[in-house]
């Protein structure tokens, strides 16, 4: 039964890990931070698109299965997250250097993960399995939250790499960024569902390696002056 305390516990269980990651990425961008208003709007935007994604996923689940279904699920999520970032921030004049795109994509992804994890936690907590729900939430914190971060960062990196290129080149980079993010997302879900618990460590290790690569790109794309702030 969904009561106020149940909803609040699930919400905090989904929100707090995402906020911790958001703080981490904000610290990485502390030299020339983005406007707080845009960061907040992007985080909320990531949460807002979750209810729009769910009907698409439910529809595909009714008529499709296997890898095709997983690919379309991932594609819808990545497209909606990118759309939120684009409408809220990426067109804004505040995006004045390459890494800004990565920051905004990461922020939307963390907002999305916060609400998605909240919905995931509602069922076990409402059935009295609060500890089990929070343990599951920790697993999602390590896995699913990082996956959303990694996939959206891939799109942000594509945007950043083409930041000073022509509009045509930027569109091409964005297209391949979206495709690559969708493939990563699909692969994660496929391995998790098909291989089960036996592959969890290897899957999460792969995601952590991906996050490390994102950090390398992030540092590489910073302006040289930022190294001395």
N, C-alpha and C positions, 0 to 999 in steps of 0.2 A: 504494500500500500504506500502510495506516494504522499508522505506528510511533509510539513515544512522542514523538520530536522533532517529527514532523508534527503530532500532536494538540496538543502544547504551543505550537508556532508559531501554529497556527490559533487556539488559545484566546487567546493573548496578542494576536493581531491583532484578534480580536473584542472582547476585554475592555478593553484599554487605551483605545481611543477613547471607549467608553461611560463609563469611569471619569473621563476628562477632563471630559466633559460633566456627570457627576454632581458633580464638584468645583465646576464653574462654578455649577450651580444651588444647591449648598450655600452657596457664598459669597454668593449673592443672598439667602439666608435666614440669614445669619450672626448677625443681631441676636438672634433668638429661635429657635435651631436646634432641629430635631426630635430626639428620642432616637436616638442612634446605632444602638441595637439594632433599632429599627423600620425605620430606613433600610436597614440590612444585610438584614433579613428581606424587605423589599419588593424590593430588588435581586435577592436569591436567588429570591424568589417569581416575579419576572418571568422568570427563567431556567427555573424548574421547569415553568412552564405551556407552554413551547415544545413539549416532546414530546407534550403532550396536544392541541395545535393541529394538529400535522402529520397525524395520521390523518384528521381532519375534512377538511383540505385535499386529501389524497390521494383521499378518497371523492368529494368534489365534482368533482375533476378527472376522475374516471372517468366521470361521468354528465352533467357540464355543461361549458359552454365560454363564452367571450366575457365580456360584462359581468356576466352573472348569476353566473358562477363567481368572478370577481374581487370582486364585492360580497359574496358569502358568505365568501370567504377573509378579506376585511377585517373583516366582522362578527364572525367567530369570534375573530380576533385581538383585536379591541377588547373583546369580551365577556370573554374569558379574562384579559386584562390588568386590566380593571376588577374582575373577581371576585377576583383576587389581591390587589389594593389594598384591596378592601372587607373581605376576610377577615382580612388582616394588620393593617391600620392604620385605615381610614376609620371603623370602628366604635369605635375606641379613644378613650379620654378625652383622649389627647394631641392629638387634632384639636380644638383649642379656638379656632381662628380660620380665616377663609376660605382663606387661601393655603396652609394645611397640606394641604388636599386636592390642590392643584396639585403640591406637592412630592412627595407620595406617589405620585401618578399618574405623574409624570415619572420617579421612581425605578424603579417597576415597568417602565415602558417601556424604560428604559435597560438593565435586566437582561435583558429580552426581546431587545432588539437585540443585546446582547453575545453571547448564545448563538446567535441566528439568524445573525449574521455569522460566528461560529465555524464553524457547519455549512456556510455558503456557501464559506468559505476552504479547507475540508478537501480538496475535490476537486483544485483547481489545485495546491495545495502537495504533495499526495500524488503527483501526476504530475510532480513536479520543477519546476513552474512557480511557484516561490516568489515571485519578483519580480512576475510577472503577478498572482498571487493577492493580494499585498499592495497592488498598485495598485488592483485591484478592491475590496479591502477599504477603501482610502481613498475610493473612489467611494461605497461603501455608507456609510462614515462620514459623508460629506457629505449623501448622499441618504436612504438607508433609516433610518439612526439618527435623523436630524432628523425624518423622517416620523413615526416612532413617537413621538418626543418631542412633535411638534405635535399628533398625533391624540389622544394620552392627555392632553395639557395641555388640549385642548378639553373633554374630559370633566371634568377637574379644575376648569376655569373655570366650567362649568355648575354643578357642585357648590358652588363658592365663591359664585357669584352668588345661590344659593338658601339659603345657609348659615343665615340667620336667618329663613327662611320656614317655613311649615307643612310637615309631612311630605308632604302631597299635592303641594304646589308643588315640593318638592325632587325628588320622584319624576318629576314632569313635566319639570323642568329636566334631570335625569339622562337621561331617555329621549331628549330632543332632543339632548343632548350626545353620547350614543352614536350616534345617527343621523348627526349632523353629522360626527363623527369617522370613521365608516364611509364616508361619502360622500367625504371628503377622501382617505382611504386608497385607496378604489377609483379615484378620479380620478387620483391619482399613478401607481398601477400601470397603469391603462389607457393614459395618455399615454406612459408609459415603454415599454410593450410595442407600442403601435400606432404611435407617432411615431418611436421608436427614438432613435439617437444625435443626430439632428438637433435634437431637442427637449430634450435633457438640460439645457442651460444654462437655458432658459426654465423648465423644471420645477423645477430646483434653486433658481432665483431666486424662484419662487413659494413654495417651502418656506421659504426664508430670510425672506421677507416675513412669512409666517405666524409664524415664530419671533419676529420683531420685535414683532408684534402681541401674542403671548403675554407678552413682556417688559413691554409697556405695561400689559396687564391685571394682571400680577404686581405692578408698582409701584403701580398704582391701588388694588389690594386690600390692600396693606400698611396696617397701623395707622399713623396719623400719627407716633406716637412713634418708630417704627423709622427714620424719616428722620434722626434725630439720634443714632443709636447709634454 
